[in-house]
Structures are given as C-alpha cells and as structure tokens.
Amino acid sequence: MDIGRRIREVREDLGMPQAELARRAGVASNTIYLIETGRRRPSVGLLEKIARELRTEPAELMRGPVPLAEPLPAGGIPKSLEELLERRGARTRHLADRELSRAIRRLPTEDVIRIVREVREEVDLIIGDLTRLRASDLSDPRASGVVGQFSWQIWSAQIALDIRREQKEKLEQEAELGREVLDIRREQEEELEQEEQALSEKVRPLAGVS
C-alpha cells in the first residue's frame, strides 16, 4: 500500500476532511489531495506532522498490507534493525544509522553511490526476515519497531536523494570546473540515479514507499 492511500484511509476513519488535515498540518489546501492521490511525496517533516494530526506514527502510514503468515526469522524477533543486520553478517550498517539521510544529502556523489549500493546489499540480506516479521503479529513492539525503522530509513533516504537532485550546482560554479570534471560529475549523477531506481524497485513491495 502506498503512503498516500494509507493517509486517506486513516483520515477517513477519523472523519477528518482533507481541508482540515491540511490546515492542521500547516500546508496548502490541495497538498493533502496531491499526496493522497500519489502525485506528491511528502517530506519527512510533513509526514511527521500528518501522522501527529492523525494520531498515529509515521511508520504506521508506511505499513503495507500484511501477507500470509510465515515463520519468524531464525533466532526469533530481533530487538533492532542493527541486530538483524548483525545476524545476517552485513558488512555495513547503513540501515541502522540515524545519520543515513544526512550523509546522503552532504557527502560527495561517489560516496553516496557507494552507500546506496551497500544499502541494497543490506536489503538483500534481510528482506526475507523483514517479510516474515511483517507477516507475524505486529502488535509485538519488537517486530513493529524493526519493520517501522526499516520503512522510515528507506523513506528518509529517498527524500534525501530527491533533495540532492533538486540542489544542482549553480552554472557559475560549474563554469569554473574543467570540462573533464563536469563530464565525470554528470556520469556520477546518472549512476547514482540508476542505483536509486534499483533500490526503490527492490524495497517498494516491503517498505510501502513509491
């Protein structure tokens, strides 16, 4: 389930009009409509405001439909996403790093490409366990916590990547660089976009993001 549809369902369950939610969240009257119809992706901050006004948590708005029951991960429910990554022998722990989105926004492009690739490796290692956790009883705070942390990290990382694309260097700054350097930077940006698309395709069915 995409986030916009989930927001609409929760809002309608509360009997709250779109205009009222927009007013409470401090956004334009048509912003909620655009989000609920999938035409706009809310920022992390706005998603937090919407969740607060809907009396829920951001992770709840990202939760998709629960699949048929499957066995829990080997070793039982982990206490955290970091513990799950450790169990699976992940080389890196980006998904457990609260500074992930900040790093994506600020590090050089070549470093961000590396991070996104490593995040994809982490997802490959734990996606089966996360699927089983989602299929279990999410009333258990450990299961819901791990699944919610994963969804939040993926969502905030995608927002950070969006911000990077919007913050293009000024033409005056680019003019100061050599043509060869510019070509390398363009190739890096294209490579980063490809990596982001590959990551999005991998996590969309599980994280509930689009």
C-alpha positions as CSV (number, residue, x, y, z in Angstrom):
1,M,0.0,0.0,0.0
2,D,1.4,3.4,-0.9
3,I,1.6,6.1,1.8
4,G,-1.0,8.4,0.2
5,R,-3.6,5.7,0.2
6,R,-2.8,4.9,3.8
7,I,-3.1,8.5,4.9
8,R,-6.5,8.8,3.2
9,E,-7.8,5.6,4.9
10,V,-6.7,6.8,8.4
11,R,-8.0,10.3,7.8
12,E,-11.4,8.9,6.6
13,D,-11.6,6.6,9.6
14,L,-11.3,9.7,11.8
15,G,-13.9,11.5,9.8
16,M,-11.5,14.3,9.1
17,P,-11.9,16.3,5.8
18,Q,-8.8,16.9,3.6
19,A,-9.0,20.6,4.2
20,E,-9.0,20.1,7.9
21,L,-5.9,17.9,7.8
22,A,-4.2,20.4,5.6
23,R,-5.0,23.2,8.0
24,R,-3.7,21.3,11.0
25,A,-0.5,20.3,9.2
26,G,0.1,23.8,8.0
27,V,0.1,23.2,4.3
28,A,-1.9,24.4,1.3
29,S,-5.5,23.1,0.9
30,N,-4.7,20.9,-2.1
31,T,-1.4,19.4,-0.7
32,I,-3.2,16.6,1.1
33,Y,-5.1,15.8,-2.1
34,L,-1.9,15.6,-4.1
35,I,-0.3,13.3,-1.5
36,E,-3.3,11.0,-1.2
37,T,-3.5,10.6,-5.0
38,G,0.2,9.8,-5.3
39,R,1.1,13.0,-7.2
40,R,3.3,14.3,-4.5
41,R,5.7,12.7,-2.0
42,P,5.6,14.3,1.5
43,S,8.9,15.4,3.1
44,V,10.0,13.6,6.3
45,G,8.9,16.6,8.4
46,L,5.5,16.9,6.7
47,L,4.9,13.1,7.1
48,E,5.6,13.5,10.8
49,K,3.1,16.4,11.1
50,I,0.4,14.4,9.2
51,A,1.0,11.4,11.4
52,R,0.7,13.5,14.6
53,E,-2.6,15.1,13.4
54,L,-3.9,11.6,12.5
55,R,-2.9,10.4,16.0
56,T,-0.6,7.7,14.7
57,E,3.1,7.2,13.9
58,P,4.9,7.7,10.6
59,A,5.8,4.0,10.4
60,E,2.0,3.2,10.6
61,L,1.4,5.3,7.5
62,M,4.1,3.4,5.6
63,R,2.8,-0.1,6.5
64,G,1.5,-2.1,3.6
65,P,-0.9,-5.0,3.6
66,V,0.2,-7.9,5.7
67,P,0.9,-11.1,3.7
68,L,0.0,-14.6,4.6
69,A,1.7,-15.9,7.8
70,E,5.3,-17.2,7.5
71,P,7.7,-18.5,10.1
72,L,9.6,-15.8,12.1
73,P,13.3,-15.2,11.3
74,A,15.7,-17.7,12.6
75,G,16.6,-16.7,16.2
76,G,13.3,-15.1,16.8
77,I,12.3,-11.4,16.7
78,P,15.4,-9.2,16.8
79,K,15.5,-6.3,19.2
80,S,16.5,-3.8,16.5
81,L,17.3,-3.5,12.8
82,E,21.0,-3.4,13.7
83,E,20.7,-6.7,15.5
84,L,19.1,-8.2,12.4
85,L,21.9,-6.9,10.2
86,E,24.4,-8.3,12.6
87,R,22.7,-11.7,12.5
88,R,23.0,-11.8,8.7
89,G,26.6,-10.8,8.7
90,A,26.1,-7.5,6.9
91,R,29.4,-5.7,6.1
92,T,27.8,-2.3,6.7
93,R,25.0,-0.9,9.0
94,H,23.6,2.0,7.0
95,L,20.0,1.0,7.6
96,A,20.6,1.2,11.3
97,D,22.4,4.6,11.1
98,R,20.2,7.5,12.1
99,E,22.5,9.8,10.1
100,L,21.9,8.0,6.8
101,S,19.7,10.7,5.2
102,R,22.1,13.4,6.4
103,A,25.1,11.5,4.8
104,I,23.2,11.1,1.5
105,R,22.5,14.9,1.4
106,R,26.0,16.0,2.3
107,L,28.6,13.5,1.1
108,P,30.2,13.7,-2.4
109,T,28.3,11.8,-5.1
110,E,30.9,9.0,-5.4
111,D,30.4,8.3,-1.7
112,V,26.6,8.4,-2.0
113,I,26.7,5.9,-4.9
114,R,28.7,3.5,-2.7
115,I,26.3,3.9,0.2
116,V,23.2,3.2,-1.9
117,R,24.9,0.1,-3.3
118,E,25.7,-1.0,0.2
119,V,22.1,-0.4,1.3
120,R,20.9,-2.6,-1.5
121,E,23.3,-5.3,-0.2
122,E,21.9,-4.9,3.3
123,V,18.3,-5.2,1.9
124,D,19.2,-8.4,0.1
125,L,20.4,-9.9,3.3
126,I,17.4,-9.1,5.5
127,I,14.4,-8.7,3.2
128,G,13.3,-12.3,3.8
129,D,13.4,-11.7,7.6
130,L,11.6,-8.4,7.3
131,T,8.8,-10.1,5.2
132,R,8.4,-12.7,7.8
133,L,8.3,-10.0,10.6
134,R,5.6,-8.2,8.7
135,A,3.6,-11.4,8.4
136,S,3.9,-12.0,12.1
137,D,1.9,-10.3,14.8
138,L,3.0,-6.7,14.5
139,S,1.4,-5.9,17.9
140,D,4.7,-7.2,19.3
141,P,6.7,-3.9,19.8
142,R,9.9,-5.6,18.7
143,A,8.5,-6.7,15.3
144,S,6.7,-3.4,14.6
145,G,9.8,-1.5,15.7
146,V,12.2,-3.2,13.3
147,V,9.7,-3.0,10.4
148,G,9.0,0.6,11.2
149,Q,12.6,1.6,11.4
150,F,13.3,-0.1,8.1
151,S,10.4,1.7,6.4
152,W,11.5,5.1,7.9
153,Q,15.1,4.7,6.9
154,I,14.2,3.8,3.3
155,W,11.7,6.7,3.1
156,S,14.1,9.3,4.5
157,A,16.9,8.1,2.2
158,Q,14.6,8.5,-0.8
159,I,13.7,12.0,0.4
160,A,17.4,12.8,0.8
161,L,18.1,11.6,-2.7
162,D,15.3,13.8,-4.0
163,I,16.9,16.8,-2.3
164,R,20.2,16.1,-3.9
165,R,18.7,16.1,-7.3
166,E,17.0,19.5,-6.6
167,Q,20.2,21.1,-5.3
168,K,22.1,21.4,-8.5
169,E,25.2,23.4,-8.6
170,K,24.9,26.9,-10.0
171,L,26.0,27.5,-13.5
172,E,28.7,29.9,-12.4
173,Q,30.3,27.2,-10.2
174,E,30.1,24.7,-13.0
175,A,31.8,27.1,-15.4
176,E,34.8,27.2,-13.1
177,L,35.3,23.4,-13.4
178,G,37.1,21.8,-16.3
179,R,35.1,20.0,-18.9
180,E,36.5,16.7,-18.0
181,V,35.5,17.1,-14.3
182,L,32.0,18.1,-15.4
183,D,31.6,15.0,-17.5
184,I,32.7,12.8,-14.6
185,R,30.2,14.5,-12.3
186,R,27.4,14.0,-14.8
187,E,28.3,10.4,-15.2
188,Q,28.3,10.0,-11.4
189,E,24.9,11.7,-11.1
190,E,23.5,9.3,-13.8
191,E,25.0,6.3,-12.0
192,L,23.5,7.5,-8.7
193,E,20.1,7.8,-10.2
194,Q,20.3,4.3,-11.6
195,E,21.3,3.0,-8.2
196,E,18.4,4.8,-6.5
197,Q,15.9,3.4,-9.0
198,A,17.3,-0.2,-8.4
199,L,16.9,0.3,-4.7
200,S,13.4,1.6,-5.0
201,E,12.3,-1.3,-7.1
202,K,13.8,-3.7,-4.5
203,V,12.1,-2.3,-1.4
204,R,8.8,-1.0,-2.8
205,P,6.8,-4.1,-2.1
206,L,8.1,-4.3,1.5
207,A,8.6,-0.7,2.7
208,G,5.3,0.7,1.3
209,V,7.1,3.5,-0.5
210,S,6.8,4.7,-4.0
